[in-house]
Amino acid sequence: MRKCGTSAAVPHSIHQLSTIHKKPDTRIHHTGHTMPDKPSTTTWDGRDNRPAVNGHAHGRDAAGLGLSLQQAAPGQEAGAADNMGIIGASASVIRLRGQIRRVAAVDAPVLIWGESGSGKELAAQAIHTASRRAGGPFVAINCGAIPPSLIQSELFGHERGAFTGANRARAGLIETAIGGTVFLDEIADLPREQQSNLLRFLQEKTIYRVGATRSITADVRVIAASHVNLQQAVAEGCFREDLYYRLSVLPLDVPPLRERRADLQPLAEHIFRLHAADAPTRLEGFSSSALAALHDYAWPGNVRELINRIRRAMVMAEGRYITADDLGLGQRTPVQELHGSRGHAEREAVAAAMGRNANIVSRAARDLGVSRTTLYRLLAKHGLAPH
């Protein structure tokens, strides 16, 4: 958050999900067949943090739970429409799909909680796609990436002459979403002075452009998301209580990847197929050691980190099958499904990423597949000061 410091994430219980059992001397082809063994090596791939995107699905969706329907590759799994574009069959994902269907049937505001990289925007798009507003625009806005001085103009627009440089009138992002859905990601980063403007819009369904004397009616559904505990932010005075209750009419939790380990293999194979064009033609799939390492890792960066690790391994692998070393997970120890060891594993992962990247926060964040803001939060949480 911009002004109030670190906010703790909502605690989640760790569920023991089914594991991947394969013989240690076999290799798994991306088609699912077992194949002979081969060795390889690894490095890493990062991701841009786009400030704000106006329009339909954009590249960030791939960092979510799976793949949005708009981005589906030819030949993707049958039944994707039934899956709402969300890959996986774990109990938590099945429950999430059911909640999305119910939430999509009404028009009230939705508040999505989930860790960074877990797929909050994908869940928001699934709600939009399943709703009566599916034919309208889906406008995604990262509240944490817009400079505070520009937020009011970006969200609500401005009239000509409203300020120096305003040579023409301009519609704000909320106005461009009329008839559809606006997705306010990292809503906790919205400055408090702008929270009152958003509250007025939610109450009256009207907006005022900067410099305007007349209001504009805006029929827009609002879906907000945060990776921090907004109730704690309210208690700390960082977030308006009345806005919190306006947004959280329909709360939705997106599970972190460590709580849906049964989905790791289908997700990995899906990512492999999606990016097969970037890989050498000799590359055929994952080794059993790679699948075991995927299952044992803590995934502090969630699915975004999974995508980054697999994409880099696909480019850098030297053998026919991606190994645990190609994924950068060759020396990892299995994660115990306990709260205490989860925090220890998260701290070790953050410290290791900082060490590998000479304590340069931007590089370590790319390594982990999280934003710089999230990495700073994790550093503060575990008492690791960047040098």
C-alpha positions in Angstrom: 0.0 0.0 0.0 1.2 3.5 -0.7 1.1 5.2 2.6 0.2 2.8 5.4 3.1 0.4 5.2 2.9 -3.4 5.1 -0.4 -5.1 5.5 -0.5 -8.8 6.3 -2.2 -11.2 3.9 -5.3 -13.0 5.0 -4.2 -16.2 6.6 -5.2 -19.4 4.7 -5.1 -23.0 5.9 -2.9 -25.4 4.0 -4.7 -28.3 2.6 -3.1 -31.7 1.8 -3.9 -32.4 -1.8 -3.1 -35.4 -3.9 0.5 -35.8 -5.0 2.1 -36.7 -8.3 3.5 -40.3 -8.1 5.9 -41.3 -10.9 8.8 -43.7 -11.0 12.1 -41.8 -10.5 13.7 -43.3 -13.6 11.0 -42.3 -16.0 10.2 -39.1 -18.0 6.8 -37.7 -18.7 6.0 -36.6 -22.3 3.7 -33.6 -22.5 1.1 -36.0 -24.0 1.2 -38.0 -20.8 3.2 -41.0 -21.9 6.2 -42.2 -19.9 9.5 -41.9 -21.8 13.3 -42.6 -21.2 15.5 -40.2 -19.1 17.8 -37.3 -20.1 19.7 -34.4 -18.4 19.6 -30.5 -18.7 20.3 -27.0 -17.2 18.3 -23.8 -16.2 17.9 -20.0 -15.8 15.0 -17.5 -15.7 12.3 -15.3 -17.4 10.7 -12.2 -16.0 7.5 -10.3 -16.7 6.6 -6.7 -17.3 4.4 -4.9 -14.7 2.0 -3.0 -16.9 0.6 0.1 -15.2 -3.0 0.1 -16.5 -4.7 -1.6 -19.4 -7.9 -0.4 -21.0 -9.9 -3.0 -22.9 -10.4 -6.8 -22.9 -8.1 -9.5 -21.9 -4.4 -8.7 -22.0 -1.2 -10.6 -21.3 -1.4 -10.6 -17.5 -4.1 -13.2 -17.6 -1.6 -15.9 -18.2 -0.2 -15.2 -14.8 -3.5 -16.4 -13.2 -5.0 -19.8 -12.5 -4.6 -21.0 -16.1 -5.5 -19.3 -19.4 -8.4 -17.1 -20.2 -10.8 -18.3 -23.0 -9.9 -15.3 -25.2 -6.3 -16.5 -25.2 -6.9 -20.2 -25.6 -4.5 -21.9 -27.9 -5.7 -24.1 -30.7 -6.2 -27.7 -29.5 -6.5 -26.8 -25.8 -8.2 -29.2 -23.5 -11.8 -30.1 -24.3 -14.2 -28.7 -21.9 -12.4 -25.4 -21.4 -15.6 -23.6 -21.7 -17.1 -25.6 -18.8 -13.9 -24.8 -16.8 -14.4 -21.1 -17.4 -10.8 -20.9 -18.7 -9.5 -22.0 -15.3 -7.2 -25.0 -15.5 -7.4 -27.6 -12.7 -9.6 -30.1 -11.0 -8.6 -29.7 -7.3 -11.4 -29.3 -4.8 -10.4 -25.6 -4.3 -10.6 -24.8 -8.0 -13.9 -26.7 -8.4 -15.3 -24.6 -5.5 -14.0 -21.4 -7.0 -15.7 -22.1 -10.4 -19.0 -22.7 -8.6 -18.6 -19.4 -6.7 -17.8 -17.6 -9.9 -21.0 -18.9 -11.6 -23.1 -17.8 -8.7 -21.5 -14.4 -8.4 -21.7 -13.8 -12.2 -25.5 -14.2 -12.1 -26.0 -11.0 -10.1 -24.7 -7.4 -10.6 -23.4 -6.5 -7.2 -19.7 -5.5 -6.5 -17.2 -8.3 -6.0 -14.1 -8.2 -3.8 -11.5 -10.8 -4.7 -8.7 -11.7 -2.3 -5.7 -13.7 -3.4 -1.9 -13.7 -3.2 0.1 -12.0 -6.0 0.2 -14.2 -9.1 -2.6 -16.5 -8.0 -5.1 -15.4 -10.7 -7.3 -12.6 -9.3 -7.7 -11.0 -12.7 -8.5 -14.3 -14.4 -11.2 -14.9 -11.8 -12.6 -11.3 -12.5 -12.6 -12.0 -16.3 -14.4 -15.3 -15.7 -17.1 -13.5 -13.7 -17.4 -10.9 -16.5 -17.6 -13.6 -19.3 -20.3 -15.6 -17.4 -22.4 -12.5 -16.7 -25.0 -10.6 -18.7 -22.3 -8.0 -19.3 -20.1 -10.4 -21.4 -20.8 -8.4 -24.6 -19.5 -5.2 -22.9 -15.9 -4.1 -22.2 -13.7 -5.5 -19.5 -11.4 -2.8 -18.3 -8.5 -3.8 -16.0 -6.8 -1.1 -13.9 -3.8 -1.6 -11.6 -4.4 1.0 -8.9 -0.9 0.5 -7.6 0.8 1.4 -10.9 -0.8 4.8 -11.6 1.0 7.8 -10.1 -1.2 9.3 -7.3 -1.3 12.7 -9.1 -2.9 11.0 -12.2 -5.3 8.6 -10.6 -8.4 10.9 -10.5 -8.0 11.9 -14.2 -7.2 8.3 -15.2 -10.2 6.8 -13.4 -12.8 9.6 -14.0 -11.5 11.5 -17.0 -11.2 15.3 -17.5 -12.6 18.1 -19.4 -10.7 20.4 -21.8 -8.8 23.0 -19.8 -9.3 21.2 -16.5 -5.5 21.5 -15.8 -2.3 22.5 -17.7 -1.9 20.3 -20.7 -5.6 19.2 -20.8 -6.0 20.3 -24.5 -9.1 18.1 -25.0 -11.7 16.3 -23.0 -10.9 12.7 -22.2 -13.0 9.8 -20.9 -11.7 8.1 -17.8 -11.2 4.3 -17.6 -14.4 3.8 -15.6 -16.4 5.7 -18.3 -14.9 3.5 -21.0 -16.3 0.4 -19.2 -19.9 1.5 -19.5 -22.0 -1.5 -20.2 -19.3 -3.8 -19.0 -17.0 -4.4 -16.0 -14.2 -2.5 -14.5 -11.6 -4.5 -12.6 -9.7 -2.5 -9.9 -6.6 -4.5 -9.1 -4.6 -3.8 -5.9 -7.5 -1.6 -4.6 -5.6 -1.2 -1.3 -3.1 1.1 -3.2 -5.9 3.6 -4.1 -5.1 6.8 -2.2 -7.5 7.6 0.5 -8.6 10.9 -1.1 -9.7 8.9 -4.2 -11.5 6.3 -2.2 -14.2 8.8 -1.5 -14.7 9.4 -5.2 -14.9 5.7 -5.9 -17.4 5.4 -3.0 -19.6 8.1 -4.5 -19.6 6.3 -7.9 -20.6 3.0 -6.2 -23.4 4.7 -4.4 -24.8 6.9 -7.2 -23.5 5.2 -10.4 -22.4 8.6 -11.6 -19.0 10.1 -12.2 -17.6 13.6 -12.5 -14.7 14.2 -14.9 -12.1 16.5 -13.5 -13.2 20.1 -14.3 -16.8 19.1 -15.1 -19.9 20.6 -13.7 -22.3 17.8 -14.8 -22.3 14.2 -13.8 -22.2 11.2 -16.2 -24.3 8.1 -15.5 -22.0 5.1 -15.7 -23.6 1.6 -15.8 -20.5 -0.4 -14.8 -20.0 -3.4 -12.6 -17.1 -3.1 -10.2 -14.8 -6.0 -9.3 -12.0 -5.1 -7.0 -9.0 -7.2 -5.9 -6.3 -7.1 -3.3 -3.5 -9.3 -2.0 -3.5 -7.6 1.4 -6.0 -7.9 4.3 -8.4 -4.9 3.7 -10.0 -5.4 7.1 -6.6 -4.8 8.7 -6.1 -1.8 6.4 -9.4 -0.5 7.7 -8.3 -1.0 11.3 -5.1 0.9 10.5 -6.9 3.8 9.0 -5.5 3.1 5.5 -8.7 2.1 3.8 -12.2 3.5 4.2 -14.6 1.2 6.1 -17.6 2.3 4.2 -15.8 1.6 0.9 -14.7 -1.8 2.1 -18.3 -2.8 2.8 -19.5 -1.4 -0.5 -17.0 -3.5 -2.4 -17.2 -6.7 -0.4 -20.9 -7.5 -1.1 -19.7 -10.6 -2.8 -16.3 -11.7 -1.4 -14.3 -14.3 -3.3 -11.0 -16.0 -2.4 -8.6 -17.3 -5.1 -6.5 -20.2 -3.6 -2.7 -20.0 -3.8 -0.9 -22.6 -5.8 0.4 -24.4 -2.8 -3.2 -25.2 -1.8 -3.9 -26.8 -5.2 -1.0 -29.1 -5.7 -3.1 -31.6 -7.6 -3.4 -29.0 -10.4 0.4 -28.6 -10.8 0.9 -31.3 -13.5 -2.1 -30.3 -15.7 -1.1 -26.6 -15.3 2.5 -27.4 -16.2 1.5 -29.4 -19.3 -0.9 -26.7 -20.3 1.8 -24.0 -20.1 4.1 -26.3 -22.0 1.6 -26.7 -24.9 0.8 -23.0 -24.9 4.4 -22.0 -25.3 5.6 -24.9 -27.4 6.5 -22.6 -30.3 9.2 -21.0 -28.2 10.9 -24.4 -27.4 13.4 -26.4 -29.4 11.6 -29.1 -31.4 13.5 -31.8 -29.6 11.9 -30.8 -26.2 9.1 -33.3 -25.5 7.9 -32.7 -21.9 8.8 -32.9 -18.2 10.9 -35.4 -16.4 9.5 -37.2 -13.3 12.1 -35.3 -11.2 10.8 -32.0 -12.6 7.2 -33.0 -11.7 8.2 -34.0 -8.2 10.1 -30.7 -7.7 7.1 -28.7 -9.0 5.0 -30.5 -6.4 7.4 -30.0 -3.5 8.2 -26.3 -4.1 6.4 -23.6 -2.0 5.5 -21.3 -5.0 5.6 -17.9 -3.3 5.0 -16.3 -6.7 2.1 -18.7 -7.4 1.1 -19.5 -11.0 2.9 -16.4 -12.3 6.1 -17.9 -11.0 5.2 -21.4 -12.4 4.8 -19.8 -15.9 8.1 -18.0 -15.7 10.0 -21.0 -14.5 8.6 -23.3 -17.2 9.0 -20.8 -20.0 12.6 -20.2 -19.2 13.3 -24.0 -18.8 11.7 -24.6 -22.2 14.2 -22.2 -23.8 17.3 -23.2 -21.8 16.8 -27.0 -21.4 19.5 -29.0 -23.2 17.9 -32.4 -23.2 14.6 -33.8 -24.5 12.8 -33.4 -21.1 12.7 -30.5 -18.7 14.5 -31.5 -15.4 14.3 -30.1 -11.9 17.6 -28.3 -12.5 16.2 -26.7 -15.6 13.4 -25.2 -13.4 15.9 -24.0 -10.9 14.4 -26.4 -8.3 17.1 -29.1 -8.3 18.4 -28.3 -4.8 15.1 -27.5 -3.1 13.9 -29.5 -0.1 10.3 -30.7 0.0 7.8 -28.3 1.6 6.1 -29.6 4.7 2.4 -28.8 4.8 2.5 -26.8 8.0 2.1 -23.1 8.7 5.5 -22.7 10.3 7.5 -24.4 7.6 5.5 -22.5 5.0 6.8 -19.3 6.4 10.3 -20.7 6.6 10.2 -21.9 3.0 8.9 -18.5 1.8 11.7 -16.7 3.7 14.3 -19.0 2.2 12.9 -18.5 -1.3 13.0 -14.7 -0.9 16.5 -14.7 0.6 17.8 -17.1 -2.1 16.4 -14.9 -4.9 18.0 -11.8 -3.4 21.3 -13.6 -3.1 21.2 -14.9 -6.7 20.5 -11.4 -7.9 23.1 -9.4 -5.9 20.3 -8.0 -3.7 18.8 -6.1 -6.6 15.1 -6.0 -5.8 13.9 -5.6 -9.4 15.9 -8.7 -10.6 14.9 -10.8 -7.6 11.2 -9.9 -8.1 11.5 -11.1 -11.7 13.2 -14.3 -10.5 10.3 -15.0 -8.1 7.7 -13.9 -10.6 6.2 -11.3 -8.3 6.0 -7.5 -8.5 8.6 -5.2 -6.7 5.9 -4.1 -4.3 5.1 -7.6 -3.3 8.8 -8.4 -2.9 9.3 -5.4 -0.6 6.3 -6.6 1.4 7.9 -10.1 1.7 11.3 -8.6 2.7 9.6 -6.6 5.4 7.5 -9.5 6.6 10.6 -11.7 7.0 13.0 -9.0 8.3 15.2 -9.2 5.2 16.5 -5.7 4.4 17.5 -5.0 0.8 21.1 -3.8 0.6 
